[in-house]
């Protein structure tokens, strides 16, 4: 596959950035530089937006939905044909274990497959109105959509945002996370090979404060999709407001799993552990809180302790429980939280291990279980973005709801109970965009609308809801007489 070092993708061609400057690509497993990416600037973003606008005025704007769908499905096929290479690069670039990276590759392909099949199935409506009128609605693209994605799940987030935007006929400009851009660039090359017209999918890597800031402020952008921190999401929304541009925000989370005394603990246990440590806890929808009904609190906590003591962190290619954190900065941030927790005498009940031969330059931390966490403590309230699970008891259903909803976030919740009536009560009362009953995450979940409430953001990705978000409704009222 093409060497993407120091290149940007504009108008279907790999070119040098306007500044000719580059940024290092660091392997989180050992701290070594293994490539370089272009340091895109406002000039590059402007060229990319103009290219996207030209594609909409030209071939792409005339491409019918079924043909758009076929291109998306061809891209899906190419992703699967390059599965091994994409898996290895995602693991190396992000630091996640190989098996998790492979899941991401398959999920990315599934997004393009799903959206490809949906392209000609998003319909307008006819609306009863006055006598002598026919009124109908059309779903039309916004135009040029800007996409800012983070480093933790490049492939999955490309699939769910770029896939949805292209399905509806938009042209895209993508700014991937500077810490992990490699697989985004690889998918851009595969889109070229799939036959997307020039200018439909443009990629400008670079720093958030440079390329990212230029993208959100560009007057030629008609819709913005941002995935990242709550703090940056607020800035994105403020900047977009100056141009009255709609924004989809998928931000942070502090997701709970609520376990009642009648739950099947053997079934729940793998979900409780894996949902907190996947990608070393660097997941917006990570279930970093487990709320346990008091009659089973000691039993389940002991089961969790046994699991955590056997978890291992190490290089991505060792394919262990956890890889490294993405950067030294992220490691320092997590360690600061944990130092404060120790000073507050929180109960560090169990921790995993870092393998002895892990490279000294890697950003490794031990998976950690903290029990009896006070609900108001930062460990229970803030997104740590590391493999740390907080466990706390509750007395009854009323208190479980209160605790689950007590954070400023609302992305995903899990409930474990055999009581059917309670399942529905909890699902309705939990303040989150998704609620899983006796499961968590539901695999790739491509078909399932995803997004948050409160500080977890707004708008929905995945499923047909994403396609509605990546389009606008036009109403046409025709007076033709009786």
Residue pairs with C-beta under 8 A, 6 or more apart in sequence:
1 82
1 85
1 186
1 189
2 14
2 189
4 14
4 37
4 182
4 185
4 186
4 189
5 22
5 35
5 36
5 37
6 16
6 17
6 20
6 22
6 36
6 37
6 38
7 14
7 15
7 16
7 38
7 185
8 14
8 15
8 16
8 17
8 38
8 40
8 44
8 48
8 202
8 203
8 204
8 205
9 15
9 185
9 188
9 189
9 192
9 201
9 202
9 203
9 204
10 44
10 47
10 48
10 51
10 199
10 202
10 204
11 47
11 51
11 54
11 198
11 199
11 202
12 192
12 196
12 197
12 198
12 199
12 200
13 198
14 189
16 38
17 38
17 39
17 40
17 41
17 44
17 204
17 206
18 41
18 43
18 44
18 47
19 39
19 41
19 43
21 38
21 39
22 36
22 37
22 38
22 39
23 36
23 37
23 38
23 39
23 178
23 205
23 206
23 207
24 33
24 35
24 36
25 33
25 34
25 35
25 36
25 37
25 93
25 181
25 182
26 32
26 33
26 34
26 179
26 327
27 33
27 34
27 92
27 93
27 95
28 94
28 95
28 316
28 323
28 324
28 325
28 326
28 327
28 362
28 363
29 92
29 95
29 315
29 316
29 317
29 323
29 324
29 359
29 362
30 315
30 359
30 361
30 362
31 328
31 359
31 361
31 362
31 363
32 361
34 92
35 182
37 178
37 181
37 182
37 185
37 205
37 206
38 44
38 204
38 205
38 206
39 205
39 206
39 207
39 210
39 211
40 175
40 204
40 205
40 206
40 210
40 211
41 206
41 210
41 211
41 214
42 210
42 211
42 214
44 204
44 206
44 211
45 173
45 175
45 204
45 211
45 214
45 215
45 218
46 214
46 218
46 220
48 173
48 202
48 203
48 204
49 144
49 173
49 218
49 220
49 221
50 220
51 198
51 199
51 202
52 144
52 171
52 172
52 173
52 199
52 200
52 202
52 220
53 143
53 144
53 171
53 199
53 220
54 199
55 61
55 171
55 197
55 198
55 199
55 200
56 141
56 143
56 144
56 170
56 171
58 197
58 199
59 197
60 169
60 171
60 196
60 197
60 199
60 200
61 169
63 71
63 169
63 197
64 120
65 119
65 120
65 122
65 169
66 119
66 120
68 116
68 119
68 166
68 167
68 169
69 115
69 116
69 117
69 118
69 119
69 120
69 167
70 116
71 116
71 166
71 194
71 195
71 196
72 112
72 113
72 115
72 116
72 119
72 163
72 166
72 167
73 112
73 113
73 116
73 117
74 194
74 195
75 112
75 116
75 187
75 190
75 191
75 194
75 196
76 109
76 110
76 111
76 112
76 113
76 116
77 109
78 190
78 193
78 194
79 86
79 105
79 108
79 109
79 112
79 187
79 190
80 105
80 106
80 109
82 186
82 190
83 102
83 105
83 106
83 109
85 186
86 101
86 105
86 108
86 155
86 183
86 186
86 187
87 98
87 101
87 102
87 105
88 98
88 101
88 317
89 182
89 183
89 186
90 96
90 101
90 104
90 105
90 154
90 155
90 182
90 183
91 97
91 98
91 100
91 101
91 316
91 317
91 323
92 182
92 316
92 317
93 154
93 180
93 181
93 182
93 183
94 101
94 151
94 152
94 153
94 154
94 180
94 279
94 316
94 323
94 326
95 280
95 316
95 323
95 324
95 325
95 326
95 362
95 363
96 104
96 279
96 280
96 316
96 323
97 316
97 318
97 319
97 320
97 321
97 322
97 323
98 316
98 317
98 319
99 319
100 278
100 279
101 316
103 444
104 153
104 155
104 156
105 155
106 444
107 155
107 156
107 159
107 444
107 446
108 155
108 156
108 158
108 159
108 187
109 159
110 159
110 444
110 446
111 156
111 159
111 160
111 163
111 446
112 159
112 163
114 163
114 446
114 447
115 163
115 164
115 166
115 167
115 467
116 167
118 167
118 464
118 467
119 167
122 139
122 167
122 168
122 464
122 467
122 468
122 471
123 139
124 136
124 137
124 138
124 139
124 473
125 136
125 137
126 134
126 135
126 136
126 137
127 135
127 136
127 137
127 475
128 135
129 135
129 477
131 482
132 479
132 480
132 481
132 482
133 477
133 478
133 479
133 480
134 477
134 478
134 480
135 475
135 476
135 477
135 478
136 475
136 476
136 478
137 473
137 474
137 475
137 476
138 473
138 474
138 476
139 168
139 467
139 468
139 471
139 472
139 473
139 474
140 169
140 471
140 472
140 473
140 474
141 165
141 168
141 169
141 170
141 470
141 471
141 472
142 168
142 170
142 222
142 223
142 246
142 470
142 471
142 472
143 170
143 171
143 222
143 223
144 170
144 171
144 172
144 173
144 220
144 221
144 222
144 223
145 165
145 170
145 171
145 172
145 173
145 221
145 222
145 223
145 224
145 225
145 470
146 172
146 173
146 175
146 215
146 216
146 218
146 221
146 223
146 224
146 225
147 161
147 162
147 165
147 172
147 173
147 174
147 175
147 224
147 225
147 226
148 175
148 208
148 212
148 215
148 216
148 224
148 225
148 226
148 227
148 228
148 236
149 157
149 158
149 161
149 174
149 175
149 176
149 177
149 184
149 227
149 228
150 157
150 177
150 227
150 228
151 176
151 177
151 178
151 179
151 180
151 326
152 177
152 180
152 279
152 282
152 283
152 284
152 326
153 279
153 283
154 176
154 177
154 180
154 181
154 182
154 183
154 184
155 183
155 184
155 187
156 444
157 227
158 174
158 176
158 183
158 184
158 187
159 446
160 446
160 450
160 461
160 462
160 466
161 225
161 227
161 248
161 461
161 466
162 172
162 174
162 187
162 201
164 461
164 466
164 467
164 469
164 470
165 172
165 223
165 225
165 470
166 172
166 196
166 200
166 201
167 467
167 470
168 467
168 470
168 471
169 471
170 222
170 223
170 470
171 199
171 200
171 201
171 202
172 200
172 201
172 202
173 202
173 203
173 204
173 215
173 221
174 184
174 188
174 201
174 202
174 203
174 204
175 203
175 204
175 205
175 206
175 208
175 211
175 212
175 215
176 184
176 185
176 203
176 205
178 205
178 206
178 207
178 208
179 326
179 327
180 326
181 205
184 203
184 205
185 203
185 205
188 201
188 203
191 200
191 201
204 211
204 215
205 211
206 212
208 232
213 239
215 221
215 224
216 224
216 226
216 236
216 239
216 240
217 239
217 242
217 243
219 243
221 240
221 243
221 245
222 245
223 245
223 246
223 247
223 248
223 470
224 236
224 240
224 245
224 246
224 247
224 248
225 247
225 248
225 461
226 232
226 233
226 236
226 247
226 248
226 249
226 250
227 249
227 250
227 251
227 284
228 251
229 251
229 252
230 251
230 252
230 383
230 409
230 455
230 456
230 457
233 249
233 251
233 457
236 247
236 249
237 247
237 249
240 246
240 247
247 459
248 451
248 457
248 458
248 459
248 460
248 461
248 469
249 457
249 458
249 459
250 284
250 450
250 451
250 452
250 456
250 457
250 459
250 461
251 284
251 409
251 411
251 452
251 455
251 456
251 457
252 284
252 383
252 409
252 411
252 455
252 456
253 284
253 285
253 286
253 383
253 409
253 410
253 411
253 412
253 452
253 456
254 288
254 289
254 380
254 381
254 382
254 383
254 407
254 408
254 409
255 275
255 285
255 286
255 287
255 288
255 289
255 409
255 411
255 412
255 413
255 414
255 432
256 287
256 289
256 290
256 291
256 403
256 404
256 413
256 414
257 268
257 271
257 272
257 275
257 287
257 289
257 290
257 291
257 413
257 414
257 415
257 416
257 440
258 291
258 394
258 400
258 404
258 413
258 414
258 415
258 416
258 426
258 430
259 265
259 268
259 272
259 290
259 291
259 292
259 293
259 296
259 300
259 416
260 293
260 397
260 400
260 415
260 416
260 417
260 419
260 422
261 293
261 295
261 296
262 417
262 418
262 419
263 296
263 416
263 417
263 418
263 438
264 416
264 418
264 438
265 296
265 299
265 300
265 303
267 438
268 416
268 438
269 300
269 303
269 304
269 307
271 287
271 414
271 439
271 440
271 441
272 287
272 290
272 304
272 389
273 304
273 307
273 308
273 311
273 389
275 286
275 287
275 414
275 440
275 441
276 286
276 287
276 288
276 290
276 387
276 388
276 389
277 311
277 321
277 322
277 367
277 387
277 389
278 286
279 323
280 313
280 322
280 323
280 324
280 325
280 365
280 386
280 387
281 288
281 322
281 367
281 384
281 385
281 386
281 387
281 388
282 325
282 326
282 330
282 385
282 386
284 383
284 411
284 456
285 411
285 412
285 434
285 441
287 412
287 414
287 440
288 383
288 384
288 388
288 389
288 390
289 373
289 380
289 389
289 390
289 391
289 392
289 404
290 300
290 304
290 389
290 390
290 391
290 392
291 392
291 393
291 394
291 400
291 403
291 404
292 300
292 301
292 391
292 392
292 393
292 394
293 393
293 394
293 395
293 396
293 400
294 393
294 394
294 395
297 393
300 391
301 349
301 371
301 391
304 350
304 369
304 389
304 391
305 349
305 350
305 369
305 371
306 350
308 349
308 350
308 351
308 352
308 367
308 368
308 369
308 389
309 350
309 351
309 352
310 352
311 321
311 322
311 352
311 353
311 367
311 387
312 320
312 321
312 322
312 352
312 353
312 354
312 355
313 320
313 321
313 322
313 323
313 324
313 352
313 353
313 354
313 355
313 358
313 364
313 365
313 366
313 367
313 387
314 320
314 322
314 323
314 354
314 355
314 357
314 358
314 364
315 323
315 324
315 358
315 359
315 362
316 323
316 324
318 355
320 355
321 352
321 367
322 352
322 365
322 367
322 387
324 362
324 363
324 364
324 365
325 331
325 334
325 363
325 364
325 365
325 385
325 386
326 363
327 363
328 363
330 363
330 385
330 386
331 363
331 364
331 365
333 385
334 365
334 384
334 385
334 386
334 388
335 365
337 378
337 379
337 382
337 384
337 386
337 388
338 368
338 388
340 378
341 348
341 370
341 377
341 378
341 379
342 348
344 377
346 370
346 372
346 373
346 377
346 379
347 370
347 371
347 372
348 368
348 369
348 370
349 369
349 370
349 371
349 391
350 368
350 369
351 366
351 367
351 368
351 369
352 366
352 367
352 368
352 387
353 366
354 364
354 365
354 366
358 364
365 386
365 387
366 387
367 387
367 388
367 389
368 386
368 387
368 388
368 389
369 388
369 389
369 391
370 379
370 388
370 389
370 390
370 391
371 391
371 392
372 391
372 392
372 393
373 379
373 380
373 390
373 391
373 392
374 380
374 392
375 381
375 392
375 403
375 406
379 388
379 390
380 390
380 392
380 406
380 407
381 406
381 407
381 408
383 409
392 403
394 400
394 403
397 422
397 425
397 426
400 426
401 426
401 429
401 430
404 413
404 430
404 431
405 429
405 430
405 431
408 454
408 455
409 452
409 454
409 455
409 456
410 431
410 432
410 433
410 452
410 453
410 454
410 455
410 456
411 432
411 433
411 434
411 451
411 452
411 456
411 457
412 432
412 433
412 434
412 435
412 436
412 440
412 441
413 430
413 432
413 434
413 435
413 436
414 435
414 436
414 437
414 439
414 440
415 422
415 423
415 426
415 427
415 430
415 435
415 436
415 437
415 438
416 437
416 438
417 423
417 426
417 437
417 438
423 437
423 438
426 435
426 437
427 435
427 437
431 453
431 454
432 452
432 453
432 456
433 449
433 450
433 451
433 452
433 453
433 456
433 460
434 448
434 449
434 450
436 442
442 448
445 462
446 462
446 463
447 462
447 463
448 462
448 463
449 460
449 461
449 462
449 463
449 464
449 465
449 466
450 460
450 461
450 462
450 463
451 457
451 458
451 459
451 460
451 461
452 458
459 469
460 466
460 469
461 469
